[in-house]
Structures are given as C-alpha cells and as structure tokens.
Amino acid sequence: MAKIILLNGSPHVNGCTAAALQEMLPVFEKKGIETELIQVGKQNIRGCIACGTCEKKGKCVFDDLVNEVAPKFEAADGLVVGSPVYYGSPNGTILSFMDRLFYSTPYSKHLKVGAAVVSCRRGGNTASFDVLNKYFTISGMPVASSTYWNQVHGFSAEDVRKDLEGLQTIRNLARNMAFMIKAIAEGKEKYGCPEEERAFFTSFPDGK
C-alpha cells in the first residue's frame, strides 16, 4: 500500500494548518493510501550546523524527531509539508526540520511526490509556498498541484473551515497527489525509473 507522510509545521496541534491537512486525510483513505500525520511545530528542532556528520553516519548529529522521521520518509511514496505564514515565510521550526531532514538523508528522494500546504490570515502565502516547494524541486521530487495555490485563509481553525474554496483546493491537491503516486508506481513497473546523472559538481574553486 502506498503511504504519504504529512508534516504539521504549526505549533498549534488543532490550528489552521492542521485543519487544512486534515481535509486531505479522507481523500487519501478513499484512494487506498496510508497516511501518518506528524506534529513538528511543537518540537524543539534546532537548525543545521553544516558539520557533515550525516555524510559519515547516515543520520543527523542531533538525535531528535528528524532522525525518527527519516526512515519513514525513505519508505514513503509522498510527503506533504504544512506550515503557517510567519513574516512572509514558513515557520522557523519546519524550515529547520526540512533543512536537516533533506540534507541528512543519503537515499534518493527521486520520484517521491511532494506537496506544500500553507495557511495564513491574509498575506505571505505564495512566498511561503515557494520556499517549501524548493525542497522538492532540488531533490527530483514531482510536485503535486491543485486548482489554485495550496493555501487556506483564516485566523483560527474555525475560520479555515469557512474557506470553502481553500478546502476545495486542498481536496483537489490530495486527489492529484494520489493519482501521481499511483501513476508513478505503474510507470516504474512498465518503463523503469529515469536515469539520474551525478558525476559533476561544479564549485569554481579558482574563482573563474
């Protein structure tokens, strides 16, 4: 059975971001996809210090939720990252978590489907959406889209539940994501995976 991990980057377990992510769960269940919703936003997650330990040990030097989620991410077919907007950007905790999760996991993320979900009261949503999508596009992960940008509006979870267009967008996102995961799995069986080249790493050490 296919599996999707959903990360709630908000410190509020039942807040706006949670209301959006929870809208996806019945869709995934109907499509026969297993899900796990992981609360990240309340955790004490420090940022990456670029120590390089993960290259030697295959896991982050800070043994916290990042190392706990890493094997789940490896086994999953898709990842949904949800965050509130703080000053026009995703919240600091989810950014630190994503930096360390993506950098410390040596396995290929190629063809895992990614999706970002953003909640805001009013503005900063598209900028935050763009930041989260960059984790996927640098990792060979197809990005699931919807009928509008994947965002909901509201100051509270009750407000979000009144954002009917936003919730509709999130449900369509879940349907598209489920379809992509199944189509990619079928494509792998029929055609195999696309070749990945990794031979070149340009760093310009001579300054030219």
GUVOMAR-962104 format. One record per residue (C-alpha): x, z, y. Coordinates in pm, whole numbers, plus 50000, padded with zeros to 5 digits. Layout:
N
XZY ...
***
This chain:
208
500005000050000 501264991350348 501985020550580 502095024950957 503635054451142 502095063951474 504105085051721 502325105451986 504815109952269 502485131752472 502905169752474 499105172052453 498055170052088 494475161052177 495035144052511 494695108752643 497415092852431 496035109252117 492555095952196 493965060552208 496005064051888 493085079651701 491005048851786 493355028751563 493125050651253 489655039751126 490655003251168 493805007850961 491865027050697 489274999250675 492104973950632 493614994050347 496685005850538 498035041150503 498845059550827 500725090150943 500335103451297 503405123151407 503365146051710 506605140551903 505765151452257 505745189052192 509135188752018 512445198252177 514175164352149 517475160452332 518885126752428 521555106152254 525145115752347 526755083952205 529025104451976 528985078351698 528425104051423 525435084751292 527685054951215 529705076750977 526975098750830 523965075550849 521925101051044 521895117151387 524235146451453 521245166151588 519205175551282 515675176351417 512485155651399 514465123351444 516195127751106 512895138150950 511105106851066 513995082750994 513305078450618 509595074750689 510375047450939 512555029850681 509705029850428 507025019650679 505774984550749 504874991351110 505405015551398 503065024451684 504575043351977 502195060152218 503145075952550 501625088252873 502995074953201 505335098553390 506545084453724 506045048553614 507815052853279 507195066552928 507695103852900 511255116552857 510725131852514 509555099652348 512375079952514 514995104252382 513345102952040 513245064952031 516835061352156 518135083351877 515785070551605 516635034051663 520355039451719 520935063051425 519085043151159 521515018550998 518914999950793 517354967750912 514144970151110 513764932551077 510084921851043 508634956851072 505704952751312 505864972651635 503214981651891 503245002352209 500225021352343 500245036252693 497845059952868 497745065653240 495435079353505 495885049553732 499265031453758 502655027053596 501185014653271 502664979653248 506144992053339 505945018353065 504564992852821 507544970352893 510074998252829 508595006952489 508384970752375 512124966452430 512884988852132 511114963551912 512444931552064 516084942352028 515514951051662 513944919551518 510524936051506 507494913551570 505394928551850 501644931651796 499484921952092 495814925152177 493144911052408 494684929352705 497754951152757 497674980452515 496615007352759 493855032052831 492965049253157 491865084653226 492905119253337 491555135353020 490665125452666 487025125552771 487845100153043 489645078052793 486615077752566 484665063052860 487215034852898 485325011452668 487454981152742 490635000852686 489425013852349 488274978952255 491794966452333 493284993452109 490974984751820 491844947851851 495514957751854 495044976351526 493304946351368 496064922651481 498754946451361 497134949851018 496874912050990 500514907151089 501764932350834 499824915750554 500814880650664 504484890150684 504374906050338 502804874250197 505334852750382 508244872750239 506954866449887 506364829549948 509274819750172 511684849150177 512994865350495 514604846050781 518394847250786 519964872651022 523374864751169 525544894851255 529064880251277 529574880051654 529704908951901 530784898052248 532224926052463 534514907752712 537384933152691 539594910752905 537104911453192 536574873853194 
***
